[in-house]
Amino acid sequence: MGATGRDSSVATAEPVAQPDPGRRRFLAGGAAVAGLTLAGALAPGSAQAADKAQDRHSLVGAWLVYVPQPDGSTAATVQLFHADGTTLFNQNGTANQGAAIGGGLWARVGKDRFAQTMLVALYDPNTAAHTGQLKIQATLTLDATGAKWTADGRISVYTVDGQLVSQISPAPAWATRIALEPL
């Protein structure tokens, strides 16, 4: 300790000049613009992703899918195809089955043909108990406009422990692309 009562081995810092507040705002604004520009370029909803979604030979985008049911009715669902080869869809609930979200993978197998495999967890609508799963396998064919597809597929129903209960094949479906409609 020195004569002042302070430890002389501790370095003391000189006062640091504070940056000009105008410069600070300028730098923060520039960083914000750069961040927004980078986020826009990388965001899934960016203009580049929208352009890719409108590629008439691509599934990338949102689709309204129609699936005929055994009772003669037609179920509708929204399905999303992502550029990374993943797909998500929602399944509306019925009297015998709760609503569910399904997910899976898709890949191009020809110019306008695609394969997909999806899994859906099944639940009892009254108890929310897990009752099994569906596996949906299909080959999708885009029409020449790229605005519609048809599918031939197979739906397999499994118990919670993975035992096959039944299969529906053929399991047809068709879809229309959901178009961006700016105001």
Phi, psi and omega in degrees: 000140179272185182294338181275354181088003178259149176291119184287349179277350180272124180287142176254143182265144173285150176302138180263132179293133179281137180294154178299129180303326178295319179295320179300315179297320179299312180296318179295319179296317178297319178296321180295316179297316179298318179296317179294321178297314179295316179298320179295323181289331184260346186291142179302332182268014183291169180300323179297318179293322179296319177298317180296322181296331182270000175300119187291351177252023182234148173274346185306126179138194182250140184226143170263115188253138179242132182230118177296142181253158181303332181277003179097348178280174178234126177269147177240145179213160174257132179234136179250132175248121181262152181298339181277005178091008176261158178219146177228148174208162176251149176240123179291148178284155175231181178298330183258350187216131177287161177296151183211160173250136178241157179212161179181204184232153174220157179207149176288135177237002179186182184306307180236027181238142184220147174253146175217149172226127181229152174239143179227126174281132181260143182225149173285126183293338182272325185248347185065015178286140176292125184247352181152200177210158174252144168242124180247121178239134183206157169247123182254141178235119177285145173281176184298333181278341184076008182261353181217152170220158173238156182221145168245130184209187177221136176246123178249134181252129182237152172284173178303323181271011172090009179279130179293126180261312181200165175225143174245117180205128003284154177235089183283161174201163174212159185211157172235140180292138174275118183269147174288128180234082181300151177285000000 
